[in-house]
């Protein structure tokens, strides 16, 4: 495995667009951003959704063998770099076996997703974070804590510590549940030495009794300059510490007086579905440039926020075990009709845009009701 440096990818013989491999549980988002950047994406994803039209190898990275992974890579031309998103953190062996990456190295991912290493660095640099520990809390306090796995994404792999408290593993760590705070993230572009903000989002969980932080709705937000500068300072510190490159995101929780860092996602995430819009330049092109030209300065991005528009995206989960039906074209990541889904499996995503948060959520809630009505 090597991080791509001055290594332009192969070109598509029909469009002459540079070919990239996009591997993610949300590969459609990466594919959409890739095409806006003038790239030709070949996808590796566990989901062969109805609205995916790009070349796709449908495998589950979390369980596939190295042999299967290498075969998927070899189906593309040589010198085809890979951009990875969510869902790949559990398989650093696959990233290590990838000849060319436009992404942070497995070494970087391993260290930044290691709770002991990460929270030690935060403590050393006086960056606040929720109380975290490797051992389970006392039974009387378990309802106040979360049990987490370092490589989880989308809120999967996060449970109340009170659920099956006898379940212990060296993989787990425990973190105080900040119940009266908002989840705030900053997406940023980094070059290993410094970073620039791309945008800010707030997340609302779609909680279940065993998954209190399951991904629900994400929307863009406008924040005051003091908070923006504070988040950028933290992201700059972590960029230098870990040598972060490309598109990353900083996840925090905040109340009226405090800000705590929860984690860094060292790869592009679903927020790009909201942020990769004009007047921003194509963000995946900016991501690629930090690897192809690693010594180049970061681009000057439009002021954040660049407009008053509020964008949102929501994941809809199967309310029960069901067989999927055709869904409206305004839904995305649509599971193919006549697919059998278990309760809680992702069914589709919905997006909405408005002049205000209220207008955006009104449209999003209206569309949610229409999807739910398809299964009642």
ChimeraX attribute file (.defattr): number of C-alpha atoms within 10 A of each C-alpha:
attribute: neighborCount
match mode: 1-to-1
recipient: residues
	/A:1	13
	/A:2	15
	/A:3	19
	/A:4	23
	/A:5	17
	/A:6	12
	/A:7	15
	/A:8	15
	/A:9	20
	/A:10	18
	/A:11	17
	/A:12	15
	/A:13	9
	/A:14	6
	/A:15	11
	/A:16	12
	/A:17	17
	/A:18	19
	/A:19	25
	/A:20	27
	/A:21	27
	/A:22	26
	/A:23	27
	/A:24	26
	/A:25	24
	/A:26	23
	/A:27	30
	/A:28	27
	/A:29	22
	/A:30	26
	/A:31	25
	/A:32	19
	/A:33	22
	/A:34	25
	/A:35	15
	/A:36	17
	/A:37	20
	/A:38	16
	/A:39	23
	/A:40	24
	/A:41	27
	/A:42	24
	/A:43	29
	/A:44	27
	/A:45	21
	/A:46	19
	/A:47	22
	/A:48	20
	/A:49	18
	/A:50	16
	/A:51	14
	/A:52	18
	/A:53	12
	/A:54	13
	/A:55	13
	/A:56	20
	/A:57	19
	/A:58	14
	/A:59	19
	/A:60	18
	/A:61	22
	/A:62	15
	/A:63	9
	/A:64	12
	/A:65	14
	/A:66	14
	/A:67	9
	/A:68	13
	/A:69	19
	/A:70	14
	/A:71	12
	/A:72	17
	/A:73	20
	/A:74	11
	/A:75	10
	/A:76	16
	/A:77	14
	/A:78	12
	/A:79	16
	/A:80	24
	/A:81	28
	/A:82	26
	/A:83	26
	/A:84	27
	/A:85	24
	/A:86	21
	/A:87	22
	/A:88	21
	/A:89	25
	/A:90	19
	/A:91	16
	/A:92	16
	/A:93	13
	/A:94	20
	/A:95	23
	/A:96	15
	/A:97	14
	/A:98	18
	/A:99	17
	/A:100	21
	/A:101	24
	/A:102	27
	/A:103	29
	/A:104	23
	/A:105	19
	/A:106	19
	/A:107	11
	/A:108	17
	/A:109	21
	/A:110	16
	/A:111	13
	/A:112	23
	/A:113	20
	/A:114	18
	/A:115	23
	/A:116	14
	/A:117	12
	/A:118	18
	/A:119	23
	/A:120	13
	/A:121	16
	/A:122	16
	/A:123	11
	/A:124	9
	/A:125	12
	/A:126	10
	/A:127	15
	/A:128	15
	/A:129	19
	/A:130	17
	/A:131	14
	/A:132	18
	/A:133	16
	/A:134	16
	/A:135	14
	/A:136	21
	/A:137	20
	/A:138	12
	/A:139	12
	/A:140	8
	/A:141	12
	/A:142	19
	/A:143	15
	/A:144	16
	/A:145	22
	/A:146	26
	/A:147	27
	/A:148	21
	/A:149	21
	/A:150	18
	/A:151	19
	/A:152	16
	/A:153	19
	/A:154	16
	/A:155	17
	/A:156	16
	/A:157	17
	/A:158	23
	/A:159	22
	/A:160	23
	/A:161	28
	/A:162	21
	/A:163	15
	/A:164	10
	/A:165	14
	/A:166	10
	/A:167	11
	/A:168	13
	/A:169	10
	/A:170	8
	/A:171	12
	/A:172	19
	/A:173	22
	/A:174	24
	/A:175	23
	/A:176	20
	/A:177	20
	/A:178	17
	/A:179	12
	/A:180	10
	/A:181	15
	/A:182	16
	/A:183	22
	/A:184	25
	/A:185	25
	/A:186	22
	/A:187	27
	/A:188	24
	/A:189	28
	/A:190	25
	/A:191	24
	/A:192	21
	/A:193	18
	/A:194	21
	/A:195	26
	/A:196	20
	/A:197	24
	/A:198	23
	/A:199	27
	/A:200	24
	/A:201	22
	/A:202	20
	/A:203	22
	/A:204	16
	/A:205	17
	/A:206	17
	/A:207	13
	/A:208	11
	/A:209	9
	/A:210	16
	/A:211	18
	/A:212	18
	/A:213	23
	/A:214	20
	/A:215	19
	/A:216	18
	/A:217	20
	/A:218	24
	/A:219	24
	/A:220	25
	/A:221	19
	/A:222	17
	/A:223	14
	/A:224	7
	/A:225	10
	/A:226	8
	/A:227	11
	/A:228	16
	/A:229	12
	/A:230	12
	/A:231	22
	/A:232	19
	/A:233	15
	/A:234	16
	/A:235	26
	/A:236	21
	/A:237	19
	/A:238	23
	/A:239	22
	/A:240	16
	/A:241	14
	/A:242	18
	/A:243	17
	/A:244	28
	/A:245	29
	/A:246	27
	/A:247	29
	/A:248	27
	/A:249	23
	/A:250	21
	/A:251	20
	/A:252	22
	/A:253	21
	/A:254	15
	/A:255	13
	/A:256	8
	/A:257	5
	/A:258	10
	/A:259	21
	/A:260	19
	/A:261	20
	/A:262	21
	/A:263	19
	/A:264	20
	/A:265	20
	/A:266	26
	/A:267	23
	/A:268	26
	/A:269	24
	/A:270	18
	/A:271	24
	/A:272	19
	/A:273	19
	/A:274	21
	/A:275	24
	/A:276	20
	/A:277	14
	/A:278	10
	/A:279	12
	/A:280	15
	/A:281	16
	/A:282	18
	/A:283	23
	/A:284	25
	/A:285	17
	/A:286	18
	/A:287	25
	/A:288	25
	/A:289	23
	/A:290	27
	/A:291	24
	/A:292	17
	/A:293	14
	/A:294	17
	/A:295	13
	/A:296	11
	/A:297	13
	/A:298	19
	/A:299	13
	/A:300	8
	/A:301	16
	/A:302	15
	/A:303	12
	/A:304	17
	/A:305	16
	/A:306	16
	/A:307	12
	/A:308	13
	/A:309	15
	/A:310	21
	/A:311	24
	/A:312	26
	/A:313	24
	/A:314	22
	/A:315	19
	/A:316	21
	/A:317	18
	/A:318	18
	/A:319	16
	/A:320	12
	/A:321	12
	/A:322	15
	/A:323	15
	/A:324	18
	/A:325	14
	/A:326	12
	/A:327	18
	/A:328	12
	/A:329	9
	/A:330	11
	/A:331	17
	/A:332	21
	/A:333	21
	/A:334	24
	/A:335	24
	/A:336	19
	/A:337	13
	/A:338	11
	/A:339	11
	/A:340	13
	/A:341	18
	/A:342	15
	/A:343	13
	/A:344	13
	/A:345	15
	/A:346	17
	/A:347	23
	/A:348	20
	/A:349	19
	/A:350	21
	/A:351	23
	/A:352	20
	/A:353	20
	/A:354	17
	/A:355	12
	/A:356	13
	/A:357	17
	/A:358	11
	/A:359	13
	/A:360	20
	/A:361	21
	/A:362	15
	/A:363	16
	/A:364	21
	/A:365	14
	/A:366	10
	/A:367	18
	/A:368	18
	/A:369	10
	/A:370	12
	/A:371	18
	/A:372	13
	/A:373	9
	/A:374	12
	/A:375	13
	/A:376	6
